[in-house]
Amino acid sequence: MSTFHIEGGCRLGGEIRPQGAKNEVLQILCATLLTPHKVTVHNVPEIVDVLNLIELLSDLGVVIEKIAPGSYTCCAANIHIDVLKTPAFQKKIAALRGSVMIIGPLLARFGEGCIPRPGGDRIGRRRLDTHFTGFQKLGAEVTHDAHTGCYHITAKHLKGAYMLLDEASVTGTANIIMAAVMAEGVTTIYNAACEPYVQQLCKMLAGMGARIQGTGSNLLTIEGVAGLGGTEHTVLPDMIEVGSFIGMAAMTQSEIRIKDVSYDNLGIIPDQFRRFGIALERAGDDLLVPAQTHYEIESFIDGSIMTIADAPWPGLTPDLLSVFLVVATQAKGTVLIHQKMFESRLFFVDKLIDMGAQIILCDPHRATVIGHDHHVRLRAAEMSSPDIRAGIALLIAAMSTKGVSIIHNIEQIDRGYQYIDNRLNALGAKITRVNDREK
């Protein structure tokens, strides 16, 4: 276990480039299982979750070669399907939420898959029903081994079908798409997730020879093909990092330039920050966040308190609500943060309250934040990161304080943010990583 020691109150300045999108690259790497041909992927963030997935794929027999920083070639010509059922592999796969997306490709190409309940952030119940129901619609059989806790999915022959998803699950949609691209006939997926991550997956699969219509909408039509070839794909910048950097600049009253953000794929994110009174300037494909002494949260037209809520794309991604919440603690005004999708994601606010934030946790899904307008700084504190997104929110809070804060369990932050301490220190932050063996 390692910790961050953060000296707060430092103004940031300069340029920073977001890493490749974590949520996209997990799908893209799993999709390389669909073909025996070489696939080259660029802008891969070398973060814990991605490196763990690369190790899992290598264990399955995928030959993965790093050809440059952030660029990898993958060749799944010789897959060892029996590895799936070994205890060692099952233990590894259970620790990574994104590992569930290997099932769709394996089912499409080999007719079987096996997976325990995946891990990931402890932010509430994250069910797999959407994935499995989609596989069943395509003709697969799903069984659960109560003794081992593993799900076994088998299908001698996948056949296209119409399905209306019970929720617009991003990973569920991706998994079903990958299973359907080589199913016989036509598959129609209604209420499909349409996040840029899913759009990128569809574009990559099309480059491999898949026939997908409706990309970017919630209605996808997939005509199955006999096989897929190789391709080359570049991962989008991580919109969650972009939002995190915007919030960081606002909280520390700093001016930073965020480079190459793929602005057209940020959706509602810039405008939501503007509703918090945070000035943003677009310069080509860069975002400039000017230094501001304060920012004021808008009210609704009728004068009622602003509500910020997550929603499926093109609504606000739930991964940024933790950042919006911490940014609101130093705003002028009041906002209600409504986290609809996960019932445990707001539980980190007790740490912000201990730091002096004015927050009322209404229930597991809602918190009201009364901002200090930078008149009262948050206090330095010692805390632990419960998940990736709460971890970056706590780091932002610590950077805005007076004094030195300590964040434990930073492995959670490392799962989603590449070399975050080094990159922020280059902007003027003072973050020291302390490993247990150094204490």
C-alpha positions, -999 to +999 in steps of 0.1 A: +000+000+000+012+035-009+002+070+001+002+105-014+015+134+007+000+165-008+011+200+001-020+221-006-023+257-017+000+254-048-011+273-079-008+252-111+002+264-145+012+251-179-001+224-203-013+189-197-024+162-221-051+137-211-043+100-213-062+076-235-097+068-223-096+040-197-132+029-204-127+027-241-094+008-241-107-020-219-133-027-246-108-023-275-083-047-260-110-073-253-122-070-290-088-081-302-099-116-292-123-116-321-097-121-348-066-142-353-050-113-372-028-085-358-045-054-342-025-023-334-039+000-307-025+035-300-029+059-271-032+031-245-030+045-210-005+024-189-027+023-158-032-006-134-066-018-148-053-017-184-020-035-175-039-061-156-062-067-186-031-070-209-017-097-185-051-116-186-051-116-224-015-127-225-024-156-202-051-166-227-025-167-254-028-133-270+007-122-282+010-086-271+040-064-280+046-029-269+060-011-300+061+024-286+050+043-255+012+038-255+012+017-286+007-021-287+001-049-312-021-078-303-024-111-321-050-137-308-041-164-333-036-191-307-060-188-277-058-213-249-095-214-239-089-240-211-070-213-192-103-197-184-112-224-159-080-225-140-081-211-104-052-188-109-068-172-139-102-170-122-086-152-093-070-126-116-102-121-136-123-116-105-103-086-095-110-066-127-145-053-136-137-048-172-127-084-176-164-093-182-160-080-217-138-110-228-169-132-228-186-116-258-156-121-281-148-156-268-185-166-272-185-153-308-153-170-318-150-201-297-186-207-284-178-206-247-168-184-219-164-187-181-161-159-156-166-153-119-183-121-107-158-094-116-145-069-091-137-032-095-149-002-076-170-008-045-197+018-055-228-004-052-243-033-069-233-036-105-253-065-120-244-086-150-280-094-161-279-072-191-248-090-205-262-125-199-297-117-211-282-104-243-261-136-248-293-157-242-312-137-268-284-147-293-289-184-284-263-189-256-269-209-224-259-193-191-253-214-160-240-205-126-219-228-104-228-219-068-198-238-055-172-218-075-192-187-081-185-189-118-208-182-147-205-205-177-217-193-210-219-217-240-233-215-275-228-240-303-243-215-327-251-178-322-280-164-342-290-128-346-321-115-327-340-084-316-334-073-281-345-043-260-319-038-232-333-034-197-306-007-191-283+012-214-252-005-199-220+006-216-201-027-209-233-047-215-238-031-249-201-036-258-202-072-248-233-080-268-220-061-298-189-082-298-209-114-295-232-104-323-207-093-350-202-130-360-237-143-352-257-156-381-282-131-394-292-097-381-291-085-345-310-054-334-301-038-301-325-011-288-317+010-258-281+005-266-255+026-248-242+052-272-212+067-253-182+077-273-165+045-260-191+023-276-190+044-308-152+039-309-157+001-305-181+001-334-157+020-356-129-003-348-150-034-355-161-019-388-124-015-396-121-052-390-149-060-414-180-059-391-213-046-404-228-022-379-254+005-386-267+031-361-233+039-345-238+069-322-275+061-316-294+039-291-305+016-320-279-006-334-283-031-363-256-057-368-253-080-397-232-110-388-201-119-408-181-151-410-149-136-396-130-104-388-095-092-399-069-070-383-070-032-380-053-001-364-071+020-338-064+051-318-081+055-284-098+088-276-085+111-249-101+103-215-130+126-209-129+119-172-094+131-170-103+162-189-131+169-164-108+162-135-083+187-147-110+214-152-121+208-116-086+209-103-079+242-120-110+258-106-104+245-070-067+257-070-076+290-088-051+281-115-047+286-152-040+255-172-043+244-208-056+209-215-042+197-248-059+176-275-092+169-257-113+157-287-137+185-278-165+171-300-165+139-279-169+157-245-206+161-249-223+180-221-192+181-198-179+216-207-213+232-204-219+216-170-188+232-157-199+265-172-231+261-152-209+261-121-195+295-133-162+280-144-149+298-175-136+276-203-122+287-236-119+264-266-087+269-287-088+244-316-089+211-299-075+224-266-093+237-235-080+267-216-091+271-180-083+306-169-075+314-133-106+325-114-108+339-079-144+325-076-171+308-096-208+309-090-233+281-095-263+290-117-299+286-105-326+272-126-348+297-145-374+297-118-348+304-091-347+269-076-314+252-066-294+237-094-294+199-096-266+180-113-275+144-120-259+116-140-276+100-170-268+077-199-250+094-228-255+121-240-263+129-203-236+135-177-213+106-171-215+093-135-177+091-133-175+129-130-201+134-103-174+130-075-154+158-092-184+181-095-192+175-059-158+185-046-156+215-070-190+227-055-175+229-020-156+261-031-182+276-054-206+304-046-240+290-042-257+257-036-262+226-057-279+192-053-258+163-066-279+134-076-260+101-082-288+079-097-268+049-108-247+037-079-259+037-043-225+039-026-206+064-047-214+094-025-202+078+008-168+095+005-184+129+014-178+122+051-141+128+044-149+162+027-171+171+057-142+164+080-121+188+059-147+215+065-169+212+035-206+221+040-224+190+026-257+174+036-259+137+026-296+134+020-295+097+013-272+073-005-280+089-039-282+127-031-260+153-015-265+190-011-234+211-012-232+247+001-201+263-013-175+284+006-168+307-024-131+303-016-136+324+016-129+294+038-104+268+026-108+231+033-086+217+060-058+193+054-066+158+065-056+121+064-079+099+044-082+068+023-093+065-013-124+042-016-125+040-054-110+056-085-133+086-089-136+094-052-098+091-051-092+118-077-119+140-060-101+137-027-068+145-044-084+177-058-097+186-024-062+181-008-046+203-034-069+232-025-062+231+013-037+248+036-012+222+050-003+187+041-029+160+035-023+123+033-043+099+010-039+062+016-049+033-008-038+053-038-036+021-058-073+029-064-063+062-081-035+044-100-061+021-115-075+050-135-049+078-137-015+073-153+015+088-134-009+114-119+016+126-093+044+132-118+021+149-143+006+172-118+039+180-102+050+192-136+023+218-134+034+230-100+017+206-076+036+192-046+026+155-044+050+130-029+044+093-033+054+073-003+057+035-006+053+013+025+089+000+022+101+037+024+085+043+057 
